Amino acid sequence: MLPVRPEPVLSAAAMRRADERAIRDFGIPAHTLMESAGKGAALRLLQDVRPERAGGVWRVYCGKGHNGGDGFALARYLYEAGANVEVLHLHRSEEPLSGDVAAHFATLCKLAETDSDGRLRMAPYEPGVAWSHAAVHVDALLGTGLASPLREPVRALVERLNAAPGFKMAIDIPTGLHADLGKPLGAAFQADLTCAMAARKTGLCLREGPAYAGQCAVIDIGVPYAALRDAAAADPAGSGLRPSDPLVRAWMPVRHAASHKYSAGLALIVAGSEKMTGAAAMAAEGAARIGAGYVACGCDHRIRDSLEIQLPDVVTIPLPAASDGIATEGALEALSESLAKCRALVTGCGLGRAAGTRAFALRLLETAEVPVVVDADALHALVGRTELLQSRARGRWILTPHEGEFRRLFGDALDKAGISSEDRMASARYVADAFDCVLILKGYPALAAAPGGKGKTGKTWINATGGPALATAGTGDVLAGLCGGLLAQGLTAERAAVAALHLGGAAADRYSAKQSGRALRATDLLREVPFALRERLGLE
């Protein structure tokens, strides 16, 4: 069986390096890459345009750079396929095009000159000139190099295209969208389909990027995987990886016929309080649903009876507590046997923020020798105590903050490092490396960053599942439990974090495919996880 490879997601700079290496080290001419880009995008567009639209005008808008060159090549393939093609370009005769772009432009011009049935027309774009209706609009104006707001006449053209009817496709990235950050630069083309060349750009996955990109298809243009992989690995902040069903499946442990509850993994959940019993229940059930063979839950003794009713198959461990919260020494003694046996610890879900509880959470983190998932109130306990991460995490802790918790914990460190909070990729990767932890930065899309160790930069994963349906209370508790259950089964902290995000999102996607995603509750997510395991990963 061939190995499963993660999909690189590249920043603009990393993509340039991959292209350069393909040309320099692998001997693939730039002209050939451009030809392959145009052909691949044309073939994909021909698949997506409905037959009733195919008889209209297919208008391609080309800039003067490489993105425009891809557009010239695409227009030729659309014409050869029988489409009625009109090319509007920004080229002026007094401004010569670069070599490969000029070559594709010249080929298209010659083809237009020999066209006898009027199906291929080319003209410079003139602002204010009226257009005929077009069934298809292809944006090949500007590529990944844009870093400042759109200028005229391109901005007005983009706004005009956004208001026009018809199917809209962008080549590589919608014009006006920041290729790394996913934010519109003044204005951005609104695509139904984006054909990303060789690899997705990070801006297609982050912030507003998915909304502007529409459906995203990656076009293989011949850049070797090694060039893409190495360019992503060498990028200090802007590139990442995208998990897939086959990749996550390859990570999952095998259950043999002789497996038993202890060999399948013991997960210890320390969570819950009088006001938030559900958080402990959902975290514990999340660990069980993802396959941990034995789940124990240490909880405030006052909620034990409630949890035992909700979770009859989870062992509960009552912890001494009073008005000041959980009593540290007594609680640690009560947990000692389970801490010695468990393979993973999950703490913080609904634990509470009383002074005694905070002191207990810190002592628990100081003494735990197993991989730990640090969520919610345990994250709150770490505010001002992040040095504990540097001394104890050792790449085996998974932190699961949302944006607010992330800023409270690491805002000062990020400010000192000069990293903008806008740049979620760089922020997540910096924290993972600087604090030697695996970080799940919740939001859309969720990111998982792992430390590189010994001065190396770690990987950042961009989750590809889930969406607005997950914006409901309790899904974070389920995610923490999924992480803990996977850690208990022997996955590394990095793989557990990535797999938990992927499977939790897949469960939400499954729910949303059947009914309104806005109706999702965290308990629904728990019911969908077993189906996601079977349908997405093929696990019995």
N, C-alpha and C positions, 0 to 999 in steps of 0.2 A: 504494500500500500504506500502511495506517495505521501510524504510528510505534509501536514497542514501548515500553511504559512499565514501569519497575520498580515492584514492589509495596511501598508504604510499610508499615512495621511500627512501631506507635506506642506510646509510653509512655502512662500514664494521663493525665498532664498535657497531652500533645500531642493526645490524642483529645478531651479537653474543649475545647481551643482550636479544633479542627476542627469540632466540633459547634456551638460558639458562632458560628463564622464562617458555617457553613451557615445558621444561623437569622438572624444579623444581616445579613450581606452578600448572601446568595443568596435570602433570603426564604422559606426552607423552615421551616414551623412545627414546633416541638418535638413536638407531638402527631402530626404526620405521620411524623416520624422514628421515633417509638415504634411507630406503627401498622405501618410498613414493617418494623421489626425483628421484631415479633411474627409478621407474615405470612410473612416470609422464613424465619424459624427453623422455623415450623410446616410450611411446604412441604418444607424440607430434612428435618425429622424424619419426615414422612410417606413420604419416599423411602427412608429408612434402616431403618425398623422392618419386620421381616419379617411377611408376611401372617399367620402363625400366632399372632403376638403381638397383632395389631391388635384382636382382640375383647375384650381385657382392659381393666382400668382404666388410664387415662393420667393420672397424678397430677402436678400442677404445684405447686411450692412457691415462693411469692412473698414477697419482702421488701417493705419500705415505700418504697424508693427507686425510681430509674429502672429498675433491673434487674427489680424487681417489676412495674413498669408494662409492660415488654416481656413479662413472663410472663402478665399479664392479657390482653394483646392476643393472644399465642400461644394461650392457652387457648380464646379465642373462635373462632379459626380452626380449631383442632383439633375443637371441638364442631361447627362448621358443616360440617366434612369428614366427620362421622359418628362421631367417636370418643366413647367413654364417659369423660368428663372430670371429675376431682375436683380442686378447687383448695384447698390449705391455705395460708393467708396469715398474716403476722405483724402485720397491721393490727389496732389496737384503736380503738374508736369515740371514745375520749377523746383520741386522737392523730391529728389530721387529716392526710390525705395531701396532697402537693404537687399543684398544679393538673393537670398532664397525667396523672400517675399516678392521681389521684382520678377523672379523667374516664374513663379506661379501666376502672378498678375499678367505677365506677357503671354503665357500659355492660354489663359482665359480670354485675353483680348483677341488672339489669333482664332480661337474657337468661335468667338462672337462674330468675327469678320466672315467666317465661312458658313455661319448659320443661315440656312435658306428659308426656314419656316418661322423665324421671329421668336423662337422660344428662349433665346439668351440675349439679354440686353444689359449693357453696362453704362453707368453715367456717374460723374462726380455728384456727391450729395450737395444740394443747394437748399439752405434753410428757407422756409416759407413757401417752397414750391409744393403745389397740391399733389397728393398721391392718389392713385387708384386703390381700390380695396385689395388687400393681400390676404390669402388664406393662411400663409405661414410667414413668420418674421424670424430671421436668424441674426442674433447679436454676435458679431465678430469685430467689435469696435476696439475695445481695450482689454488687455489681459491682466496678469497677476502683478504687474509692476506698479499699479496705481496706489499712491499713498496720500494724496491730497484731494480735496473736493473737486468734483468734475467741473471742467470749464466749458464755455461755449465754443463751438456749437454742439458739442457732444451732450451736454446736460439737457438742452432743449430737445435734442433728438431722442434721448432716453425717455424723457417725460412724454413726448409725443407717441413713442412706441408703447408705453405703458397704457395710454388711453385708447390705443387702436385695438379693434377686434382681431381675432385670429390666434392660431397656435404659435407659441413663442419659445424659441430655444436659444440658449446661450452656449457659446463655445468656451470651454475651460472654466470660466467664472462669469457671472453677470456683470456687465460693465457698471462700474461705480461701487461695487461691493469690495471691501477691503479683504484681500486674499488671505490674510492671517487672522484678523479679528472678527470677521463676519459682520461688520457694521457698514451701513451705506454711507458713502462719502458725498453727502449733499443730496444725491439721488442715485438710484440704482435700477437697472433693468429687472423687471419682474418676469421671470421665466416660468414656463410650464415644465421644461426639461432643461437640464444642464448636462452637457457632455464634458466631463473632466478628463483632460488628457494625461494618461499614464497613471495618475493618482488623484484622489480627492485632495483639494486644498483645504487647509484647516478652516478657512473662512466659510466654506460650504457647510460646515458642521456646527459652528458656534454662533451664538447670539441670533441675529436676524437672518443669518446665512441660509438655513433650511427654507425659510419662508420665501426668500428671493430666488433660490435655486430651483424650487419645485422638485420634481423627481430628479435624482442624480444618477447618471450612468458613467462608469469609468471606462474609458476607451483605451484598449491596448494599442499603443503606437510603436511598440518595439523596444522601449527602454528596458534593459534587463532588470529583473527583480533585485539583483545584487546592488545595482546602482541606486534604486529607490530605497532599499533597506539601509544601505550604508549612509545615504544622505540624511535619512530620518534619524539614524543613531548619532550622527555627528552634529545635529542641530541642537544648540544649547537650550532652546525653549520652544520653538514654534511648531515642531512636528510631533506626530504621535502615531498610534496604531489603532486599528479598528477590529474588535473581536467579531468572530462569526460563529455560527452554530457548530460547524465541524471543528473549529479550534477549541471551543469550550468542551465539546464532546471528548476530544482527545485528552483533556486534562482530568476528566472525571474518573474517580477510582472505580475499580471493578469489584463487584460483590460476588464472591465465590460461594459455592454451595455450602462450604463449611463456615461461612461468616457468622458471627454472633454479635449481640448488641455492643459488646465492648470493642471488638475488632472493627466494627463499623464507626466507632468514634464516640467519645463522651464529651458533650458540650455542657459547660456550666454557665448559666445565666444568672447574673446578680443584678436585679432590677426591681422596679415597682415601688410604689408608696401608697399611702391611703387614698390619695387623690388620683392616682394613675395605676390602678391594677392592670388595666388593659395593656399597657405598654409591656409589662413583664410577660403577660400571656402571649402577645403577638410575637415577641422576640423568641420566646421558647418554642412556640409552634413553628415559627419560621425555620429554626434550626432542625426541628424534627422533620418538617416537610421536605427539606432539601436532602435528607438522608442520614443525619446523625443517628447512630444506633441507640444512644442513651442521652437523655436531656435531663439535667437537674436544674432547679431554679431556687437560688437563695433569695429570700425576700423578707421584708419587714414582717415580723411575726403577726402583726395585726391584720395582714391581708392573706395569710396562708389559707384559711378556709375558703375564701373566695377563689383563689387560684386553683385549689384542688378540685373545686366544682368545674371550673373552666377547662382544666387540663388534667383529666384523670390518669393519663399515661405519663405524666411528668412528675418526677420526684421533687418535692418541695422541702426546703431547708429553712426553718424559721430563724430569723436573725433578731437578736435583742435590740429594741429601739424604744425611745421615749420622745418627749416633746422636742428635744434638741436633735432628733434624728437617730440614725443607726449608731449603736455603741461599738466602737472600733474593735477593742480587744475581744469582747465576747463574740462578735460577728466573725472575726478572723478564726477564732477557735472553732466555731460552728462549721465553718467552711473548709477547715484544714484537710479533712479526708478527701473531699471532692476536688479541692485544688491539687492535691497530690495525684489524683487519678485522671483528671480531665486532660484533654488534648487542646482545648481552647476555652477561653473565658470571654464572655460578652458582658459588659457592664455599662450602666448609665441610663438605660431606657426607663424613663419615668421614675428614676431613683429618688429624686427630690434634691433640694438645695439647702436644707438646714445645715447649720455649722457642723454638727456631729456627722451628718451624712457626707459632707464634703471631706472632712478629715478621714473618714473611713474609706472613701473612694481613692484618696491619694495613697493611703497605706496599702490598700489592695493592689494598686498599680505598682507601688514600690516593691512589693514582695512577690508578685506573680511571676512564675518562671515559664509559663506557657504563652503561646500567641494570644493576643488580646484584641478584642474589638472595643474601641472606646467611642461611646455614643452619648449624645444629649447631655445629661447632667454630669456625667464623668468628664465630658469636654469642658463643661463650665468649671469643674473643679480644677482643671489644668490651666485656667486663665491666670497668668502671672507665675506659673510654675512649669513653663515649657522646657526648662532645663532637664526635667524628669524624662522627657522624650529622648533627649540626646544621651542620657546615661542608661536608659532602660529599654527603649524601643527596639534597638538593634535589628531594624528591618522586619520585625515580627508583629508589630502592632498595626492595626487598621483603624484610622481615624475617619469618622463619617460626618463632618460638619456640613451644615447648610451655609449659605453665603454670610449670614450675620455671625454665626459662630466662628466661621473661618476668619473674619476680620477681627473679632474680639481676641482670638487666640494669636494670630500671626500678623495683624495689621502693622504693628511697630516694626517687626522684622522685615516685612516687605517694603515699608517706607525707607528703612535704612539701606536696603539693597537696591533702591531705586526702581522697583517693579510696580507698574501701574496695576491697580485693581481691575482695570478694563481687560487686561490680558490674563484670562483665566488659565491658559495653558502654562504660561511662564510662572504664574503664581503657584499653581499646584506643583509644578516640577521643582521649583525652588524650595518649597516647604518639605517635600519628600526627601530631597537631598540634604538640606540643612539640618533637619530634625530626625533623619534616619528612620522614617516611618512610611507606611503605605497610606496614601491619602485618597479618600473618596470625597470629591468636592461635588455635593449635590446641586441640582439645578438642571437646566436643559441646555445641552446634553450634560449628563453627569460625566465627570472625569475621574479616572483612577491613575494616580501617579505613584511610582515606586522608586526607592532610592537606588542610586547606581553603586554606591560603596567605593571606598578607597579613591576618592577624588573623581570618580566617573559620574557621568550624567545618567540618571535612570530613565525608564520608559514612561510615557504618558499614554494612557488609553482613552479613547473617545467612545463612549457607549453609543450603540446604534439602535437600542430598543427603548420602548417606553415613550412617554410624552405627557401631555397635560392631564391624563387620567390619574397620574401619580400625585397630583397636587391635592392630596387629602391627608388628614391626620392619621398617623399610625403607620404609614408606608415606610417611614424611616426606621421604626421599630422592627418591622418585618425584614427590611434590608440588613439591619444589624444581626438579626437571627440567622439569615441566610449566610452571611459572612462567617459567623461562628460555626454553623453546621458544616460548612465546607472546610474550614480550618480543622475541625475535629476529625474530618475524614482524611486529612493529610495533605491538602493543598497548601502551597506556599501562600503567604499573605497576599502577594501580588495577584496570583491566580484566583485566590478565593474572592478578592475584591472585584476583579473583572468579571468572573463567572456569576457572582451574586447580582451585580448590576445587570448583566445580560439576561439572566433568567428572570429576575424580578420584573424587568421591562418587558420581556417576552410574555410573562403572565398577564401584565396589564394590557398588552397588545391583543392577547387572545380574548380577554374580557371585552375590550372595546370593539372587536370585530363582530361581536354578537349583540351588543346593546350599547347604549350611550356611555361613553367613557366617563362622563361627568358624574355618573351614578356610582362609580367604583368606591368601595370602602376597603380599608386595609384587610378586613376579614375575607373579602372577595378575592383579594390577591393571594391569600393563603390557599384558598380552594383551587385557584388556577395553576399554582406552581406544579403540582403533580402532572397535570396535563401538558404543561410546557416541557417538563422533563422528558415525557414520552414522545410528544409530537415534534418538538424542535431538536432534541438530542437523541431520540431513539432509545432511551434508557427504560428498561423494564423494571 
